[in-house]
Amino acid sequence: MTNDPAVLRGTWSFPTTIWFGAGKIAMLARACKTLGITKPLFVTDPGLAGLEMVTTTLAAAAADGVAVTLFSGIKPNPVSANIRSGVDALRTAGCDGVIAFGGGSSLDAGKTIALVAAQSDDGVDLWDFEEGRKDWHRAAPPLPIVAIPTTAGTGSETGRSSVVLNEATHRKVIITHPGMMPGIVIADPELTLGLPAHITAATGMDALAHCLEAYCSPFDNPLCDGVALEGMRLVHGNLMTAAADGSDLAARSHMLAAAAMGSTAFQKGLGAIHAMSHPIGALYDTHHGLTNAVVMPYVLKRNRAAIETKLARVSDYLGLARQGHGAAAGFDAFLDWTLALRTQFDMPHTLAGLGVEPGRFDELAEMAAADPTALANPVALDAAGFRQLFEAAYAGDLG
């Protein structure tokens, strides 16, 4: 724990209760008791389950009178079978709430388990809660959720949605329910210290993609615009430092805030970056943030006519527009920054580097066009338009 004034710390009530600061993980038992949770299911991934940060957290919660059941049966891209297993574990142990601990996969899985476990088994299906459907109106509210992020990327801790892979259709499905917003978030940047540089970079690019697409969405929401803009400033000022020095607590805390801000902002909408990334992740099991980083410049170029003025404002706010004058210079400065980040982090510049095969472009394009995030892209794209984007991203064509 530190008293460094450069490290963020506080209790924030936007968009939910967030206990933010180094050492806040010690308040886990208090969070559970505040939400009325007496026997939580602790959902995390297999890689974290045996680490000291988890064993110490579970022991401290038990010492404070909170009996925790550990569940770690989830994949990096969670599938519906993981959710069913988690619900079975929760019901078998008699749990009355969920602690979702980890990166985006753990948070998404935990939130979804809390939703499904609250339902009776008489005809309510997980896919009834797909975004765009209204079946959640007849559903029971999810069990109470405490969310604890250990990466700074997805921002799932401040979202009402999760992403789950439907194994039968090979689609990533966005599951939505207003009650999936965690009741309390414990955002402790000390939990992110020492995260490997490549994971820090990939998750940070995810946070950037969320803020960027929310800001560029054509829908009106000035509150989200302000959050997204400041989120991009925090990424610009801290991602390089966080990736270069895993022990820099100030940079880690600002990136953790940026991630939460990205998820808060994208209630305004996302766009083609995510519409492309979801099917690629579903078919090739790629890291979501890395995939966003690869397709980002190609989507920016496709959307240029609709977002040039907005990105000029962003570049000016970030200090990127000093390289030139006018909207065009501002757009190009932002595009150059995203390309420089990919180079600095040694990320692939094309879909070929992710193993994507041209023979599946038609399938990927159809899936992208049907993805709910495509609806908020600044330029309307059908399957043919998405196929052109996949071709450009595969060939590295930014012309």
C-alpha positions as a Markdown table, in Angstrom:
| # | Residue | x | y | z |
|---|---|---|---|---|
| 1 | Met | 0.0 | 0.0 | 0.0 |
| 2 | Thr | 1.2 | 3.5 | -0.8 |
| 3 | Asn | 0.4 | 7.1 | 0.0 |
| 4 | Asp | 1.9 | 8.4 | -3.2 |
| 5 | Pro | -0.5 | 11.3 | -4.3 |
| 6 | Ala | 0.1 | 10.2 | -8.0 |
| 7 | Val | -1.7 | 6.9 | -7.3 |
| 8 | Leu | -5.5 | 7.1 | -7.5 |
| 9 | Arg | -7.5 | 6.3 | -4.4 |
| 10 | Gly | -11.1 | 6.9 | -3.4 |
| 11 | Thr | -14.7 | 5.6 | -3.3 |
| 12 | Trp | -16.6 | 6.4 | -6.5 |
| 13 | Ser | -20.3 | 5.9 | -7.2 |
| 14 | Phe | -20.2 | 5.9 | -11.0 |
| 15 | Pro | -21.6 | 3.8 | -12.6 |
| 16 | Thr | -21.6 | 1.6 | -9.5 |
| 17 | Thr | -19.9 | 1.7 | -6.1 |
| 18 | Ile | -16.1 | 1.4 | -6.8 |
| 19 | Trp | -13.6 | 1.1 | -3.9 |
| 20 | Phe | -10.5 | 2.1 | -5.7 |
| 21 | Gly | -6.9 | 2.1 | -4.4 |
| 22 | Ala | -3.9 | 0.1 | -3.3 |
| 23 | Gly | -4.7 | -2.3 | -0.5 |
| 24 | Lys | -8.5 | -2.2 | -1.1 |
| 25 | Ile | -8.6 | -6.0 | -1.5 |
| 26 | Ala | -8.6 | -6.2 | 2.3 |
| 27 | Met | -12.2 | -4.9 | 2.2 |
| 28 | Leu | -13.5 | -8.0 | 0.4 |
| 29 | Ala | -15.4 | -9.4 | 3.4 |
| 30 | Arg | -16.9 | -6.0 | 4.0 |
| 31 | Ala | -18.1 | -5.8 | 0.4 |
| 32 | Cys | -19.8 | -9.2 | 0.7 |
| 33 | Lys | -21.5 | -8.3 | 3.9 |
| 34 | Thr | -22.6 | -4.9 | 2.4 |
| 35 | Leu | -24.3 | -6.8 | -0.4 |
| 36 | Gly | -25.8 | -9.5 | 1.9 |
| 37 | Ile | -23.5 | -12.2 | 0.6 |
| 38 | Thr | -22.7 | -14.9 | 3.2 |
| 39 | Lys | -21.4 | -17.8 | 1.1 |
| 40 | Pro | -19.9 | -16.4 | -2.2 |
| 41 | Leu | -18.8 | -18.4 | -5.2 |
| 42 | Phe | -15.3 | -17.1 | -6.0 |
| 43 | Val | -15.0 | -17.3 | -9.9 |
| 44 | Thr | -11.5 | -17.0 | -11.4 |
| 45 | Asp | -9.4 | -18.6 | -14.1 |
| 46 | Pro | -7.2 | -21.7 | -13.6 |
| 47 | Gly | -4.0 | -19.6 | -14.0 |
| 48 | Leu | -4.9 | -17.4 | -11.0 |
| 49 | Ala | -6.5 | -20.0 | -8.8 |
| 50 | Gly | -3.3 | -21.2 | -7.3 |
| 51 | Leu | -1.5 | -17.9 | -7.0 |
| 52 | Glu | -0.7 | -16.3 | -3.7 |
| 53 | Met | -3.0 | -13.3 | -4.4 |
| 54 | Val | -5.9 | -15.7 | -4.6 |
| 55 | Thr | -5.0 | -18.0 | -1.7 |
| 56 | Thr | -4.3 | -14.9 | 0.5 |
| 57 | Thr | -7.5 | -13.3 | -0.4 |
| 58 | Leu | -9.6 | -16.4 | 0.3 |
| 59 | Ala | -7.8 | -16.9 | 3.7 |
| 60 | Ala | -8.4 | -13.3 | 4.7 |
| 61 | Ala | -12.1 | -13.5 | 3.7 |
| 62 | Ala | -12.5 | -16.7 | 5.8 |
| 63 | Ala | -10.8 | -15.1 | 8.8 |
| 64 | Asp | -13.4 | -12.3 | 8.5 |
| 65 | Gly | -16.3 | -14.8 | 8.6 |
| 66 | Val | -17.0 | -15.2 | 4.9 |
| 67 | Ala | -17.0 | -18.8 | 3.7 |
| 68 | Val | -15.8 | -18.8 | 0.1 |
| 69 | Thr | -16.2 | -21.6 | -2.5 |
| 70 | Leu | -13.6 | -21.5 | -5.3 |
| 71 | Phe | -14.5 | -22.2 | -8.9 |
| 72 | Ser | -11.9 | -21.9 | -11.7 |
| 73 | Gly | -13.4 | -24.0 | -14.5 |
| 74 | Ile | -13.4 | -21.3 | -17.2 |
| 75 | Lys | -11.6 | -20.8 | -20.5 |
| 76 | Pro | -9.8 | -17.6 | -21.7 |
| 77 | Asn | -12.9 | -17.1 | -24.0 |
| 78 | Pro | -15.7 | -18.5 | -21.7 |
| 79 | Val | -18.1 | -21.0 | -23.2 |
| 80 | Ser | -21.6 | -21.8 | -22.1 |
| 81 | Ala | -20.4 | -25.1 | -20.6 |
| 82 | Asn | -18.3 | -23.1 | -18.2 |
| 83 | Ile | -21.3 | -21.1 | -17.1 |
| 84 | Arg | -23.3 | -24.3 | -16.5 |
| 85 | Ser | -20.5 | -25.8 | -14.5 |
| 86 | Gly | -20.3 | -22.6 | -12.4 |
| 87 | Val | -24.0 | -22.6 | -11.8 |
| 88 | Asp | -23.8 | -26.3 | -10.7 |
| 89 | Ala | -20.9 | -25.5 | -8.3 |
| 90 | Leu | -22.8 | -22.5 | -6.9 |
| 91 | Arg | -26.0 | -24.4 | -6.2 |
| 92 | Thr | -24.2 | -27.5 | -4.8 |
| 93 | Ala | -22.3 | -25.3 | -2.3 |
| 94 | Gly | -25.5 | -23.3 | -1.5 |
| 95 | Cys | -23.8 | -20.0 | -2.4 |
| 96 | Asp | -25.8 | -16.8 | -2.3 |
| 97 | Gly | -23.6 | -14.5 | -4.4 |
| 98 | Val | -20.6 | -14.2 | -6.6 |
| 99 | Ile | -17.1 | -12.8 | -6.4 |
| 100 | Ala | -15.7 | -12.4 | -9.9 |
| 101 | Phe | -11.9 | -12.1 | -9.7 |
| 102 | Gly | -9.5 | -11.8 | -12.6 |
| 103 | Gly | -9.4 | -10.5 | -16.1 |
| 104 | Gly | -12.3 | -10.1 | -18.5 |
| 105 | Ser | -13.0 | -13.8 | -18.8 |
| 106 | Ser | -13.4 | -14.3 | -15.1 |
| 107 | Leu | -15.5 | -11.2 | -14.7 |
| 108 | Asp | -17.8 | -12.1 | -17.6 |
| 109 | Ala | -18.1 | -15.7 | -16.4 |
| 110 | Gly | -18.8 | -14.6 | -12.8 |
| 111 | Lys | -21.5 | -12.1 | -13.8 |
| 112 | Thr | -23.2 | -14.6 | -16.1 |
| 113 | Ile | -23.1 | -17.4 | -13.5 |
| 114 | Ala | -24.8 | -14.9 | -11.1 |
| 115 | Leu | -27.5 | -14.3 | -13.7 |
| 116 | Val | -28.2 | -17.9 | -14.6 |
| 117 | Ala | -28.1 | -19.2 | -11.1 |
| 118 | Ala | -30.8 | -16.9 | -10.0 |
| 119 | Gln | -33.3 | -18.3 | -12.6 |
| 120 | Ser | -35.5 | -21.3 | -12.2 |
| 121 | Asp | -35.0 | -24.2 | -14.6 |
| 122 | Asp | -38.4 | -24.0 | -16.2 |
| 123 | Gly | -37.6 | -22.8 | -19.7 |
| 124 | Val | -35.2 | -19.9 | -19.1 |
| 125 | Asp | -32.2 | -20.3 | -21.4 |
| 126 | Leu | -28.8 | -18.5 | -21.3 |
| 127 | Trp | -29.3 | -17.3 | -24.8 |
| 128 | Asp | -32.6 | -15.6 | -23.9 |
| 129 | Phe | -30.5 | -12.9 | -22.5 |
| 130 | Glu | -28.7 | -12.1 | -25.8 |
| 131 | Glu | -28.4 | -8.3 | -26.3 |
| 132 | Gly | -31.3 | -7.0 | -28.4 |
| 133 | Arg | -33.8 | -9.4 | -26.9 |
| 134 | Lys | -36.2 | -8.3 | -24.1 |
| 135 | Asp | -36.5 | -11.6 | -22.4 |
| 136 | Trp | -34.6 | -10.3 | -19.3 |
| 137 | His | -37.8 | -8.4 | -18.3 |
| 138 | Arg | -39.3 | -11.7 | -17.2 |
| 139 | Ala | -36.1 | -12.9 | -15.5 |
| 140 | Ala | -35.2 | -12.9 | -11.8 |
| 141 | Pro | -32.5 | -10.4 | -11.0 |
| 142 | Pro | -28.9 | -11.9 | -10.8 |
| 143 | Leu | -27.4 | -12.8 | -7.5 |
| 144 | Pro | -25.3 | -10.0 | -5.9 |
| 145 | Ile | -21.8 | -9.6 | -7.5 |
| 146 | Val | -18.5 | -8.3 | -6.2 |
| 147 | Ala | -16.1 | -7.7 | -9.1 |
| 148 | Ile | -12.3 | -7.5 | -8.7 |
| 149 | Pro | -10.3 | -6.8 | -11.8 |
| 150 | Thr | -6.7 | -8.0 | -12.1 |
| 151 | Thr | -6.1 | -6.6 | -15.6 |
| 152 | Ala | -6.7 | -3.2 | -17.0 |
| 153 | Gly | -8.6 | -3.8 | -20.2 |
| 154 | Thr | -12.1 | -5.1 | -20.6 |
| 155 | Gly | -13.7 | -3.0 | -17.9 |
| 156 | Ser | -16.2 | -5.7 | -17.3 |
| 157 | Glu | -16.4 | -4.7 | -13.7 |
| 158 | Thr | -18.4 | -1.6 | -14.7 |
| 159 | Gly | -20.6 | -3.2 | -17.3 |
| 160 | Arg | -24.1 | -4.8 | -17.5 |
| 161 | Ser | -23.0 | -7.3 | -20.1 |
| 162 | Ser | -20.7 | -10.3 | -20.7 |
| 163 | Val | -19.5 | -12.2 | -23.7 |
| 164 | Val | -20.0 | -16.0 | -23.8 |
| 165 | Leu | -19.1 | -18.3 | -26.7 |
| 166 | Asn | -22.0 | -20.4 | -28.0 |
| 167 | Glu | -20.2 | -23.7 | -28.8 |
| 168 | Ala | -23.1 | -24.8 | -31.1 |
| 169 | Thr | -23.0 | -21.8 | -33.4 |
| 170 | His | -19.4 | -20.8 | -32.8 |
| 171 | Arg | -20.6 | -17.2 | -32.1 |
| 172 | Lys | -19.5 | -14.9 | -29.3 |
| 173 | Val | -22.8 | -13.8 | -27.8 |
| 174 | Ile | -23.3 | -10.6 | -25.7 |
| 175 | Ile | -25.4 | -11.4 | -22.7 |
| 176 | Thr | -27.1 | -8.4 | -21.1 |
| 177 | His | -29.1 | -7.8 | -18.0 |
| 178 | Pro | -29.2 | -4.5 | -16.0 |
| 179 | Gly | -28.7 | -6.5 | -12.8 |
| 180 | Met | -25.4 | -7.8 | -14.0 |
| 181 | Met | -23.7 | -4.6 | -13.0 |
| 182 | Pro | -21.7 | -5.5 | -10.0 |
| 183 | Gly | -22.9 | -4.1 | -6.7 |
| 184 | Ile | -19.4 | -3.3 | -5.5 |
| 185 | Val | -16.1 | -3.1 | -7.5 |
| 186 | Ile | -12.9 | -3.5 | -5.6 |
| 187 | Ala | -10.3 | -1.9 | -8.0 |
| 188 | Asp | -6.9 | -2.5 | -6.3 |
| 189 | Pro | -4.0 | -1.7 | -8.7 |
| 190 | Glu | -1.6 | -3.7 | -6.5 |
| 191 | Leu | -3.3 | -6.8 | -8.0 |
| 192 | Thr | -2.1 | -5.8 | -11.4 |
| 193 | Leu | 1.6 | -5.3 | -10.5 |
| 194 | Gly | 3.9 | -7.6 | -12.3 |
| 195 | Leu | 1.4 | -8.5 | -15.0 |
| 196 | Pro | 3.5 | -9.6 | -18.1 |
| 197 | Ala | 4.2 | -6.8 | -20.5 |
| 198 | His | 2.4 | -8.5 | -23.4 |
| 199 | Ile | -0.7 | -8.9 | -21.4 |
| 200 | Thr | -0.5 | -5.4 | -20.1 |
| 201 | Ala | -0.2 | -4.1 | -23.6 |
| 202 | Ala | -3.0 | -6.3 | -25.1 |
| 203 | Thr | -5.5 | -5.5 | -22.3 |
| 204 | Gly | -4.5 | -1.8 | -22.5 |
| 205 | Met | -5.3 | -1.8 | -26.2 |
| 206 | Asp | -8.7 | -3.2 | -25.3 |
| 207 | Ala | -9.3 | -0.3 | -23.0 |
| 208 | Leu | -8.3 | 2.1 | -25.8 |
| 209 | Ala | -10.6 | 0.4 | -28.2 |
| 210 | His | -13.5 | 0.8 | -25.8 |
| 211 | Cys | -12.9 | 4.5 | -25.3 |
| 212 | Leu | -12.2 | 5.1 | -29.0 |
| 213 | Glu | -15.3 | 3.3 | -30.4 |
| 214 | Ala | -17.6 | 4.8 | -27.7 |
| 215 | Tyr | -16.3 | 8.3 | -28.5 |
| 216 | Cys | -16.8 | 7.7 | -32.3 |
| 217 | Ser | -20.2 | 6.1 | -32.0 |
| 218 | Pro | -22.8 | 8.3 | -33.8 |
| 219 | Phe | -25.3 | 8.0 | -31.0 |
| 220 | Asp | -25.7 | 11.0 | -28.7 |
| 221 | Asn | -24.4 | 10.7 | -25.1 |
| 222 | Pro | -22.2 | 13.6 | -24.0 |
| 223 | Leu | -21.6 | 12.0 | -20.6 |
| 224 | Cys | -20.0 | 9.0 | -22.3 |
| 225 | Asp | -18.1 | 11.2 | -24.6 |
| 226 | Gly | -16.4 | 13.0 | -21.7 |
| 227 | Val | -15.6 | 9.7 | -20.0 |
| 228 | Ala | -14.2 | 8.2 | -23.2 |
| 229 | Leu | -12.0 | 11.2 | -24.0 |
| 230 | Glu | -10.4 | 11.2 | -20.5 |
| 231 | Gly | -10.0 | 7.4 | -20.7 |
| 232 | Met | -8.0 | 7.8 | -23.9 |
| 233 | Arg | -5.8 | 10.5 | -22.2 |
| 234 | Leu | -5.1 | 8.1 | -19.4 |
| 235 | Val | -4.1 | 5.3 | -21.9 |
| 236 | His | -1.9 | 7.7 | -23.8 |
| 237 | Gly | -0.1 | 8.8 | -20.6 |
| 238 | Asn | 0.3 | 5.5 | -18.9 |
| 239 | Leu | 0.1 | 2.4 | -21.1 |
| 240 | Met | 3.7 | 2.6 | -22.3 |
| 241 | Thr | 4.9 | 3.1 | -18.7 |
| 242 | Ala | 2.8 | 0.3 | -17.3 |
| 243 | Ala | 4.0 | -2.2 | -20.0 |
| 244 | Ala | 7.7 | -1.2 | -19.6 |
| 245 | Asp | 7.7 | -1.2 | -15.7 |
| 246 | Gly | 5.3 | -3.7 | -14.1 |
| 247 | Ser | 6.0 | -2.2 | -10.7 |
| 248 | Asp | 4.8 | 1.3 | -11.5 |
| 249 | Leu | 1.8 | 1.6 | -9.3 |
| 250 | Ala | 0.8 | 5.1 | -10.5 |
| 251 | Ala | 0.7 | 3.9 | -14.2 |
| 252 | Arg | -1.1 | 0.7 | -13.2 |
| 253 | Ser | -3.8 | 2.7 | -11.2 |
| 254 | His | -4.4 | 5.0 | -14.1 |
| 255 | Met | -4.7 | 2.2 | -16.5 |
| 256 | Leu | -7.2 | 0.4 | -14.2 |
| 257 | Ala | -9.3 | 3.6 | -14.1 |
| 258 | Ala | -9.1 | 3.8 | -17.9 |
| 259 | Ala | -10.4 | 0.3 | -18.3 |
| 260 | Ala | -13.4 | 1.0 | -16.1 |
| 261 | Met | -14.0 | 4.2 | -18.0 |
| 262 | Gly | -14.0 | 2.4 | -21.3 |
| 263 | Ser | -16.7 | 0.0 | -20.2 |
| 264 | Thr | -18.7 | 2.9 | -18.7 |
| 265 | Ala | -18.5 | 4.8 | -22.0 |
| 266 | Phe | -19.4 | 2.0 | -24.3 |
| 267 | Gln | -22.9 | 1.9 | -23.1 |
| 268 | Lys | -23.1 | 4.5 | -25.9 |
| 269 | Gly | -22.0 | 1.8 | -28.4 |
| 270 | Leu | -19.0 | 0.2 | -29.9 |
| 271 | Gly | -18.4 | -0.5 | -33.6 |
| 272 | Ala | -16.6 | -2.4 | -36.3 |
| 273 | Ile | -13.4 | -3.1 | -34.3 |
| 274 | His | -15.4 | -5.2 | -31.9 |
| 275 | Ala | -17.7 | -6.6 | -34.6 |
| 276 | Met | -14.6 | -8.0 | -36.3 |
| 277 | Ser | -12.9 | -9.1 | -33.2 |
| 278 | His | -15.7 | -11.1 | -31.8 |
| 279 | Pro | -16.0 | -13.6 | -34.7 |
| 280 | Ile | -12.2 | -13.8 | -34.9 |
| 281 | Gly | -12.0 | -14.7 | -31.3 |
| 282 | Ala | -14.8 | -17.2 | -31.6 |
| 283 | Leu | -13.3 | -19.1 | -34.5 |
| 284 | Tyr | -9.6 | -18.7 | -33.6 |
| 285 | Asp | -9.6 | -18.3 | -29.8 |
| 286 | Thr | -7.4 | -15.2 | -30.1 |
| 287 | His | -6.9 | -12.7 | -27.2 |
| 288 | His | -9.6 | -10.1 | -27.5 |
| 289 | Gly | -7.5 | -7.0 | -26.8 |
| 290 | Leu | -4.8 | -8.1 | -29.2 |
| 291 | Thr | -7.3 | -8.7 | -31.9 |
| 292 | Asn | -8.8 | -5.3 | -31.3 |
| 293 | Ala | -5.3 | -3.8 | -31.7 |
| 294 | Val | -4.7 | -5.6 | -35.0 |
| 295 | Val | -7.9 | -4.5 | -36.7 |
| 296 | Met | -8.1 | -1.0 | -35.2 |
| 297 | Pro | -6.2 | 1.0 | -37.9 |
| 298 | Tyr | -8.1 | -0.6 | -40.7 |
| 299 | Val | -11.4 | 0.3 | -39.1 |
| 300 | Leu | -10.2 | 3.8 | -38.5 |
| 301 | Lys | -9.3 | 4.2 | -42.2 |
| 302 | Arg | -12.7 | 2.8 | -43.3 |
| 303 | Asn | -14.6 | 5.2 | -40.9 |
| 304 | Arg | -12.4 | 8.2 | -41.7 |
| 305 | Ala | -15.0 | 10.4 | -43.4 |
| 306 | Ala | -17.4 | 10.1 | -40.5 |
| 307 | Ile | -14.9 | 10.4 | -37.6 |
| 308 | Glu | -12.2 | 12.8 | -38.9 |
| 309 | Thr | -13.4 | 15.8 | -37.0 |
| 310 | Lys | -13.8 | 13.8 | -33.8 |
| 311 | Leu | -10.4 | 12.3 | -33.9 |
| 312 | Ala | -8.9 | 15.8 | -34.6 |
| 313 | Arg | -10.4 | 16.8 | -31.2 |
| 314 | Val | -9.0 | 13.7 | -29.6 |
| 315 | Ser | -5.5 | 14.3 | -31.1 |
| 316 | Asp | -5.5 | 17.9 | -29.9 |
| 317 | Tyr | -6.5 | 16.7 | -26.3 |
| 318 | Leu | -3.8 | 14.1 | -26.3 |
| 319 | Gly | -1.2 | 16.4 | -27.7 |
| 320 | Leu | -0.9 | 14.5 | -30.9 |
| 321 | Ala | -2.1 | 17.3 | -33.2 |
| 322 | Arg | 1.0 | 19.3 | -32.6 |
| 323 | Gln | 2.5 | 17.5 | -35.6 |
| 324 | Gly | 0.3 | 19.4 | -38.0 |
| 325 | His | -2.8 | 21.5 | -38.6 |
| 326 | Gly | -6.4 | 20.8 | -39.3 |
| 327 | Ala | -8.7 | 17.8 | -39.0 |
| 328 | Ala | -6.7 | 15.7 | -41.5 |
| 329 | Ala | -3.5 | 16.1 | -39.6 |
| 330 | Gly | -5.3 | 15.3 | -36.3 |
| 331 | Phe | -6.7 | 12.1 | -37.8 |
| 332 | Asp | -3.4 | 11.0 | -39.2 |
| 333 | Ala | -1.6 | 11.8 | -35.9 |
| 334 | Phe | -4.1 | 9.5 | -34.1 |
| 335 | Leu | -3.7 | 6.7 | -36.6 |
| 336 | Asp | 0.1 | 7.0 | -36.4 |
| 337 | Trp | -0.1 | 6.7 | -32.7 |
| 338 | Thr | -2.1 | 3.4 | -32.8 |
| 339 | Leu | 0.4 | 2.0 | -35.4 |
| 340 | Ala | 3.3 | 3.1 | -33.2 |
| 341 | Leu | 1.8 | 1.3 | -30.2 |
| 342 | Arg | 1.5 | -1.9 | -32.1 |
| 343 | Thr | 5.1 | -1.7 | -33.2 |
| 344 | Gln | 6.3 | -0.8 | -29.7 |
| 345 | Phe | 4.4 | -3.8 | -28.3 |
| 346 | Asp | 5.6 | -6.2 | -31.1 |
| 347 | Met | 2.0 | -7.0 | -32.1 |
| 348 | Pro | 1.0 | -8.4 | -35.5 |
| 349 | His | 0.1 | -5.7 | -38.1 |
| 350 | Thr | -2.2 | -8.0 | -40.1 |
| 351 | Leu | -4.7 | -10.8 | -39.5 |
| 352 | Ala | -2.3 | -13.2 | -41.1 |
| 353 | Gly | -0.2 | -12.8 | -37.9 |
| 354 | Leu | -3.2 | -14.0 | -35.9 |
| 355 | Gly | -3.6 | -17.1 | -38.1 |
| 356 | Val | -6.8 | -15.9 | -39.7 |
| 357 | Glu | -7.4 | -17.7 | -43.0 |
| 358 | Pro | -8.7 | -16.0 | -46.2 |
| 359 | Gly | -10.9 | -19.0 | -46.9 |
| 360 | Arg | -13.1 | -18.0 | -43.9 |
| 361 | Phe | -13.5 | -14.3 | -44.8 |
| 362 | Asp | -17.1 | -14.8 | -46.0 |
| 363 | Glu | -18.0 | -16.5 | -42.8 |
| 364 | Leu | -16.3 | -13.9 | -40.6 |
| 365 | Ala | -17.9 | -11.1 | -42.6 |
| 366 | Glu | -21.4 | -12.5 | -42.1 |
| 367 | Met | -20.7 | -12.9 | -38.4 |
| 368 | Ala | -19.4 | -9.4 | -38.1 |
| 369 | Ala | -22.3 | -7.9 | -39.9 |
| 370 | Ala | -24.7 | -9.7 | -37.5 |
| 371 | Asp | -22.8 | -8.7 | -34.3 |
| 372 | Pro | -24.8 | -6.2 | -32.2 |
| 373 | Thr | -21.7 | -3.9 | -31.9 |
| 374 | Ala | -21.8 | -3.3 | -35.7 |
| 375 | Leu | -24.9 | -1.2 | -35.3 |
| 376 | Ala | -23.0 | 1.6 | -33.6 |
| 377 | Asn | -20.2 | 1.9 | -36.2 |
| 378 | Pro | -20.1 | 5.4 | -37.6 |
| 379 | Val | -20.3 | 4.0 | -41.2 |
| 380 | Ala | -23.0 | 1.4 | -42.0 |
| 381 | Leu | -21.4 | -1.9 | -43.0 |
| 382 | Asp | -23.0 | -5.0 | -44.5 |
| 383 | Ala | -21.3 | -8.3 | -45.0 |
| 384 | Ala | -19.7 | -7.1 | -48.2 |
| 385 | Gly | -18.3 | -4.1 | -46.5 |
| 386 | Phe | -16.9 | -6.2 | -43.6 |
| 387 | Arg | -15.3 | -8.6 | -46.1 |
| 388 | Gln | -13.4 | -5.7 | -47.6 |
| 389 | Leu | -12.2 | -4.8 | -44.1 |
| 390 | Phe | -11.1 | -8.4 | -43.5 |
| 391 | Glu | -9.2 | -8.4 | -46.8 |
| 392 | Ala | -7.5 | -5.1 | -46.0 |
| 393 | Ala | -6.6 | -6.2 | -42.5 |
| 394 | Tyr | -5.1 | -9.4 | -43.9 |
| 395 | Ala | -3.1 | -7.7 | -46.6 |
| 396 | Gly | -2.0 | -4.8 | -44.4 |
| 397 | Asp | -3.6 | -2.3 | -46.8 |
| 398 | Leu | -4.0 | 1.1 | -45.2 |
| 399 | Gly | -4.2 | 2.9 | -48.5 |
